[in-house]
Amino acid sequence: MKILYMGTPDFAVKPLKALIENKYDVCGVVTQPDKPVGRKAILTPPPVKIEAENAGIKVYQPQTLKNGEGIEILKETNPDVVIVVAYGKILPKDFLEFSKYGCINIHGSILPKYRGAAPIQRCVLDGEEYAGVTAMQMDVGLDTGDMLLVEKTKIGENETSGELFDRLADMGAQLLIKTLDKLQKDELKPEKQNDEESTYASMLDKSMSPVDWNNSAQQVHNQIRGLDPWPVALTVYNGKTLKLFRSYLTDSLGSGEAGTVKAVKEGLAVFCGDGKPVIITEVQYEGKKRMKAADFLRGNPIPDGYSLLKDC
């Protein structure tokens, strides 16, 4: 079975590795064009391109799949199936229908919920109990195709989006191999999605970062772990940005007014709108490196009872 693989970020690397390790015939890889990164705008290849070139697989980086450019790649590679994992662009109808088995997508959520660009982060932000990956037969809609296989996993109560991202990438790689095995044996049973159960998981942006301490402790905790590693939750202390990374919840400190702080052994406790605290254990103060919250407090002591709402 000849496979054309399409993917761009880190999430798409492990499924590609799984194809290579399982001796599948990957006849080509399609990924996004190299992009300038950092202050010096250094032209940087996508992670999938690096993995493909290391394996000696031909890489295609079209600016668009429209105007026949995508079809030309398909004609050249002549795949039996196209595998898509976080490629980053909508595929046109003629592209979807070109190959014998069409295009199969490995999506980082339990469909039909969380269609769109940031399903993993949204699961954490919304405080979902479970996350997962879905193998889907692609159609012209946005993550609306028939479901082929689904794998679920329980989200850890303090697990960040970045940690869940890595776990789901592993699960996606395993699910892909399982899907291809069943495809070759004609054992897949497509299942229609219920559109009424869907939620659109839009891309994250920095406007989501500021913490509102009037929210509940659970909401703040979900925000901190859901926005880690990007764009990162933050608050303001003494006129400077304080990024918040690690946190957990506790019932051992009693209650307090929203925004007030208390130093604890593990770091910084901040009470929220429901009177409960969230314990923050890693921070990054403006102009400084990321560090343990307890270390930050040793150099920047915040008086117990101080309200962060004064700075917001």
C-alpha positions as CSV (number, residue, x, y, z in Angstrom):
1,M,0.0,0.0,0.0
2,K,1.5,3.3,-1.1
3,I,0.9,6.2,1.3
4,L,1.2,9.9,0.8
5,Y,1.6,11.6,4.2
6,M,0.5,15.1,5.0
7,G,1.5,16.9,8.2
8,T,3.4,19.8,9.6
9,P,4.0,20.2,13.4
10,D,5.4,18.0,16.1
11,F,2.1,16.2,16.6
12,A,2.4,14.8,13.1
13,V,6.0,13.5,13.5
14,K,5.2,10.4,15.6
15,P,2.6,9.0,13.2
16,L,5.1,9.4,10.4
17,K,7.7,7.6,12.4
18,A,5.2,4.8,13.0
19,L,4.7,4.4,9.3
20,I,8.4,4.2,8.7
21,E,9.1,1.8,11.5
22,N,6.2,-0.5,10.4
23,K,7.7,-0.6,6.8
24,Y,4.9,1.1,5.1
25,D,5.6,2.5,1.6
26,V,5.6,6.3,2.2
27,C,5.9,7.6,-1.4
28,G,6.0,11.2,-0.4
29,V,5.4,13.8,2.4
30,V,3.5,17.0,1.9
31,T,4.1,19.7,4.5
32,Q,3.8,23.5,4.9
33,P,6.5,25.8,3.4
34,D,9.5,26.7,5.6
35,K,8.7,29.8,7.8
36,P,10.8,32.5,9.5
37,V,11.1,31.9,13.2
38,G,12.3,34.1,16.1
39,R,13.5,37.6,16.2
40,K,16.1,37.0,13.5
41,A,13.4,35.5,11.3
42,I,15.5,32.4,10.5
43,L,13.9,30.3,7.8
44,T,13.0,27.1,9.6
45,P,11.6,23.8,8.2
46,P,8.5,22.1,9.7
47,P,9.3,19.2,12.1
48,V,7.6,16.7,9.6
49,K,10.0,17.9,6.8
50,I,13.0,17.2,9.0
51,E,11.7,13.7,9.9
52,A,10.9,12.9,6.2
53,E,14.3,14.0,4.9
54,N,16.1,12.1,7.6
55,A,14.3,9.0,6.3
56,G,15.1,9.8,2.7
57,I,11.5,10.5,1.7
58,K,10.7,13.1,-0.9
59,V,9.1,16.2,0.5
60,Y,6.6,18.5,-1.2
61,Q,5.9,22.0,0.1
62,P,3.2,23.6,-2.1
63,Q,2.0,27.1,-1.3
64,T,-1.5,25.9,-2.1
65,L,-3.3,22.6,-3.1
66,K,-5.7,24.5,-5.3
67,N,-5.2,25.3,-9.1
68,G,-4.2,21.7,-9.7
69,E,-1.0,21.9,-7.7
70,G,-2.2,19.2,-5.3
71,I,-3.4,16.9,-8.0
72,E,0.0,17.1,-9.7
73,I,1.6,15.7,-6.5
74,L,-1.0,12.9,-6.4
75,K,-0.3,12.0,-10.0
76,E,3.4,11.9,-9.4
77,T,3.2,9.8,-6.2
78,N,0.1,7.8,-7.1
79,P,-0.8,6.8,-3.5
80,D,-3.5,4.2,-2.5
81,V,-4.3,6.4,0.5
82,V,-3.5,9.9,1.8
83,I,-2.9,10.2,5.5
84,V,-3.4,13.6,7.0
85,V,-2.2,14.6,10.5
86,A,-2.4,18.3,11.4
87,Y,-1.4,19.5,7.9
88,G,-2.9,22.9,8.4
89,K,-4.9,23.6,5.3
90,I,-8.3,22.6,3.9
91,L,-8.0,20.0,1.2
92,P,-10.0,20.6,-2.0
93,K,-12.7,18.0,-3.1
94,D,-10.8,16.7,-6.1
95,F,-7.8,16.0,-3.9
96,L,-9.9,14.2,-1.3
97,E,-11.3,11.9,-4.0
98,F,-8.3,11.2,-6.1
99,S,-6.8,8.1,-4.4
100,K,-8.4,4.6,-4.0
101,Y,-9.0,5.0,-0.3
102,G,-9.3,8.8,-0.3
103,C,-7.9,10.8,2.6
104,I,-7.8,9.6,6.3
105,N,-7.2,12.0,9.0
106,I,-5.9,11.4,12.5
107,H,-7.5,14.1,14.7
108,G,-6.6,15.0,18.2
109,S,-10.1,14.8,19.8
110,I,-13.0,12.5,20.4
111,L,-15.2,13.5,17.5
112,P,-17.6,15.0,16.9
113,K,-16.7,17.3,19.8
114,Y,-13.8,19.7,19.3
115,R,-13.5,20.1,15.6
116,G,-11.0,22.6,14.4
117,A,-7.5,23.8,15.1
118,A,-6.9,23.5,18.8
119,P,-8.9,20.5,20.1
120,I,-6.3,19.3,22.7
121,Q,-6.0,22.7,24.4
122,R,-9.7,23.2,24.4
123,C,-10.3,19.9,26.2
124,V,-8.0,21.0,29.0
125,L,-9.4,24.6,29.1
126,D,-12.9,23.2,29.4
127,G,-12.0,20.8,32.1
128,E,-13.0,17.7,30.2
129,E,-12.4,14.4,31.9
130,Y,-11.4,12.5,28.7
131,A,-9.5,13.3,25.5
132,G,-8.6,11.1,22.6
133,V,-7.8,10.7,18.9
134,T,-10.1,9.8,16.1
135,A,-9.3,8.3,12.7
136,M,-11.7,9.9,10.2
137,Q,-12.5,9.5,6.5
138,M,-12.1,13.1,5.3
139,D,-14.8,15.0,3.4
140,V,-15.1,18.6,2.3
141,G,-16.2,19.8,5.7
142,L,-14.1,20.8,8.7
143,D,-13.5,17.6,10.6
144,T,-17.0,16.4,9.6
145,G,-16.1,13.1,7.9
146,D,-17.2,9.6,9.0
147,M,-15.4,8.2,12.1
148,L,-13.4,5.0,11.5
149,L,-11.8,4.4,14.9
150,V,-11.6,6.2,18.3
151,E,-9.2,5.9,21.2
152,K,-9.8,7.7,24.6
153,T,-7.7,8.6,27.6
154,K,-8.4,10.2,30.9
155,I,-6.9,13.6,31.4
156,G,-4.7,14.0,34.5
157,E,-6.1,16.6,37.0
158,N,-2.9,18.7,36.7
159,E,-1.9,17.7,33.2
160,T,-1.0,20.5,30.8
161,S,-1.9,20.8,27.2
162,G,1.7,20.2,26.3
163,E,1.8,16.9,28.2
164,L,-1.5,15.8,26.8
165,F,-0.4,16.8,23.3
166,D,2.6,14.4,23.6
167,R,0.5,11.5,24.9
168,L,-2.1,12.0,22.1
169,A,0.6,12.1,19.5
170,D,1.7,8.6,20.7
171,M,-1.9,7.4,20.7
172,G,-2.4,8.9,17.2
173,A,0.6,7.0,15.9
174,Q,-0.8,3.7,17.3
175,L,-4.3,4.4,16.0
176,L,-2.9,5.1,12.5
177,I,-1.2,1.7,12.3
178,K,-4.4,0.0,13.6
179,T,-6.5,1.9,11.1
180,L,-4.3,1.0,8.1
181,D,-4.3,-2.7,9.2
182,K,-8.1,-2.8,9.3
183,L,-8.3,-0.9,6.1
184,Q,-6.3,-3.5,4.3
185,K,-8.4,-6.2,5.8
186,D,-11.6,-4.4,4.9
187,E,-12.7,-4.3,8.6
188,L,-13.4,-0.6,9.0
189,K,-17.0,0.4,9.7
190,P,-17.5,4.1,9.1
191,E,-19.8,5.9,11.5
192,K,-21.5,9.2,10.8
193,Q,-20.9,12.1,13.2
194,N,-23.7,13.8,15.0
195,D,-23.3,17.4,14.1
196,E,-25.4,18.6,17.0
197,E,-22.7,17.3,19.4
198,S,-19.9,19.2,17.8
199,T,-17.9,22.2,19.2
200,Y,-15.5,24.4,17.2
201,A,-12.1,24.5,18.8
202,S,-10.7,27.7,17.4
203,M,-7.0,28.6,17.4
204,L,-5.6,30.1,20.6
205,D,-4.3,33.6,20.9
206,K,-2.6,35.8,23.5
207,S,-5.9,37.6,24.4
208,M,-6.7,34.4,26.3
209,S,-3.7,34.7,28.6
210,P,-4.7,37.3,31.3
211,V,-6.2,35.5,34.3
212,D,-9.5,36.8,35.9
213,W,-9.2,36.0,39.5
214,N,-12.9,36.4,39.9
215,N,-13.3,33.1,38.1
216,S,-13.5,29.9,40.1
217,A,-10.3,28.1,41.2
218,Q,-11.1,25.3,38.8
219,Q,-11.5,27.7,35.9
220,V,-8.2,29.4,36.7
221,H,-6.4,26.0,37.1
222,N,-7.8,24.9,33.7
223,Q,-6.6,28.1,32.1
224,I,-3.1,27.8,33.5
225,R,-2.6,24.2,32.3
226,G,-4.6,24.6,29.1
227,L,-2.5,27.5,27.9
228,D,0.8,25.8,28.7
229,P,3.1,25.8,26.7
230,W,1.5,28.6,24.6
231,P,0.3,31.3,24.9
232,V,0.6,30.9,28.7
233,A,-1.6,32.2,31.4
234,L,-0.5,35.4,33.1
235,T,-1.2,38.1,35.7
236,V,0.4,41.4,36.6
237,Y,2.4,42.0,39.7
238,N,4.0,45.4,40.5
239,G,3.4,46.6,37.0
240,K,5.2,43.6,35.4
241,T,3.9,40.5,33.7
242,L,4.0,37.3,35.7
243,K,3.5,34.2,33.6
244,L,1.9,31.2,35.3
245,F,2.8,27.6,34.4
246,R,2.2,24.8,36.9
247,S,-0.7,24.7,39.3
248,Y,-2.9,22.5,41.4
249,L,-6.0,22.8,43.6
250,T,-6.3,22.2,47.4
251,D,-8.9,22.4,50.1
252,S,-6.4,22.8,52.9
253,L,-6.0,26.6,53.0
254,G,-9.6,27.6,53.8
255,S,-11.1,30.5,51.9
256,G,-10.2,34.0,50.9
257,E,-11.1,37.0,48.7
258,A,-10.6,36.9,45.0
259,G,-7.1,37.8,43.9
260,T,-5.5,37.7,47.4
261,V,-2.2,35.8,47.8
262,K,-0.6,33.7,50.4
263,A,2.9,32.2,50.3
264,V,3.0,28.4,50.8
265,K,5.8,25.9,50.8
266,E,5.1,24.8,47.2
267,G,4.9,28.4,45.9
268,L,2.1,31.0,45.6
269,A,-1.5,30.4,46.6
270,V,-4.0,32.8,45.0
271,F,-7.7,32.8,46.1
272,C,-10.3,32.9,43.3
273,G,-13.9,34.1,42.9
274,D,-15.3,31.1,44.6
275,G,-13.2,31.7,47.7
276,K,-10.9,28.7,46.9
277,P,-7.2,28.9,46.2
278,V,-5.1,27.7,43.2
279,I,-1.5,26.9,44.1
280,I,1.0,28.1,41.5
281,T,4.3,26.3,41.5
282,E,6.2,27.6,38.4
283,V,6.3,31.2,37.1
284,Q,8.2,33.5,34.9
285,Y,8.6,37.2,35.8
286,E,9.0,39.8,33.1
287,G,12.6,39.8,32.0
288,K,13.5,36.7,34.0
289,K,13.7,33.0,33.3
290,R,11.1,30.4,34.2
291,M,11.6,29.2,37.8
292,K,9.9,27.6,40.8
293,A,7.4,29.9,42.3
294,A,9.0,29.4,45.7
295,D,12.3,30.6,44.3
296,F,10.6,33.6,42.8
297,L,9.0,34.6,46.1
298,R,12.4,34.4,47.9
299,G,13.7,37.2,45.6
300,N,10.3,39.0,45.2
301,P,8.4,38.5,48.4
302,I,4.6,39.2,48.0
303,P,2.9,40.1,51.3
304,D,0.2,37.7,52.4
305,G,-3.2,39.3,51.7
306,Y,-1.9,41.3,48.7
307,S,-4.5,41.5,46.0
308,L,-3.4,40.8,42.4
309,L,-6.7,42.5,41.3
310,K,-5.0,45.8,42.1
311,D,-2.6,45.3,39.2
312,C,-5.1,44.0,36.7
